[in-house]
Amino acid sequence: MKLPSLFCAFAALLVVLATPPARSETPTGQIKGTVTDTGSPLAGVEVRFANVNAGRSFEIKTDELGAFSVETAPFGDYDVEIVSAGGERLLTEQITIYASGSPAIAIVKIDISESKISSLPSEQTPIPGQPVPGSKAKYTKQEIKDIKAKNERTSEMNVLILQANAALLNENWPEAIAPLQQLTGMDPDNWEYFSGLGDAQYHLRQYQEAIGSYESALLLAGDPAVVDPNGAWMDATKKKTRIGRLLNNEGNVYSALHKTKEALAAYNKSAAVDPEPKLAYYNLCVTEYNLKNVESAVTACDKAIAVDPGKAETYFFKGSLLLYGNQPETKEKVAVPAGAADALKRYLELAPEGEHAGDVRQMLDYLAALAKRAESGGRQPQ
């Protein structure tokens, strides 16, 4: 009987790149202020705020009293520009904007004649984690240069991540290679980029390269239970799930290379790590079936059924193993393997028109004939 190909859990791994790490929550609130020139309000000028760390920007115009307001803005470090109605840049400064109270409001006072911007919270008690009130000293040219370089690098990486995600989701494996290789070069400590690269290489049958990528990912990932304190989006359970899928996929590569020993080791590691090890147990069931290791295969199939009772193919493998792996050594003996018929019937319940439905019906007919001969004490059918 023809065995189906091993099931690969690449959809789960796509989440690695499709779901970007969440940043630590940044306090937000209202920013209110005025723009003046020697104390006189400036109406109709444009105030441009660009948050250095949060990557958000705001452009608002002052009213007839020189006042402006920004709703739900992240507090922190800002580049601020004041531009006249005619497009003339009147003032450029850097400042830290912070707030306190509930609701949180920050007051920003800008006077272009003194080239001065000051920021004070609406109340004098800072919110937890925020700096002590007072304006931030002006950034040096090197600091500004470093910030811009960091932002440009982040933007470039975001573009590459989008390219890689689109290629992976569309199963356009050749197009996924280049952006993933660039990402592993730009951030060589990110194990998930290596994992995604391994997936693309596997589908392109670049098996040795895929093994190298998966091994790099596993080395960088380290202990599945230890998570990066700065990566609040991934808890221990999520990390274990991702590493479990990674190990499962590495097992698939070894299987494609006909390195059965290594494949079994990878599947067993996956089953031990993954909180939902149904893929690993299923692949263990199939691999042991191919090796005709009846006892080990049935054990793995039972474990796969326990965590995923709705997968029809698992019952097919189990029923086949019980039937053909427990036949009598001589034709004079009649044996009806316990559990074989139940597993095969369950397959038909789940997949009455499935790939193996015809084989299963033949095996059930054979089991029925065995049972009839056993009852009469006769020989098993030829």
Secondary structure, 3 states (H helix, E strand, C coil): CCCCCCCCCHHHHHHHHHCCCCCCCCCEEEEEEEEEECCEECCCCEEEEEECCCCCEEEEECCCCCEEEEEEEECEEEEEEEECCCCCEEEEEEEEECCECCCCEEEEEEEHHHCEEEEEECCCCCCCCCCCCCCCCCCCHHHHHHHHHHHHHHHHHHHHHHHHHHHHHCCCHHHHHHHHHHHHHHCCCCHHHHHHHHHHHHHCCCHHHHHHHHHHHHHHHCCCCCCCCCCCCCCHHHHHHHHHHHHHHHHHHHHHCCCHHHHHHHHHHHHHHCCCCHHHHHHHHHHHHHCCCHHHHHHHHHHHHHHCCCCHHHHHHHHHHHHHCCCCCCCCCCCCCCCHHHHHHHHHHHCCCCCCHHHHHHHHHHHHHHHHHHHHCCCCCC
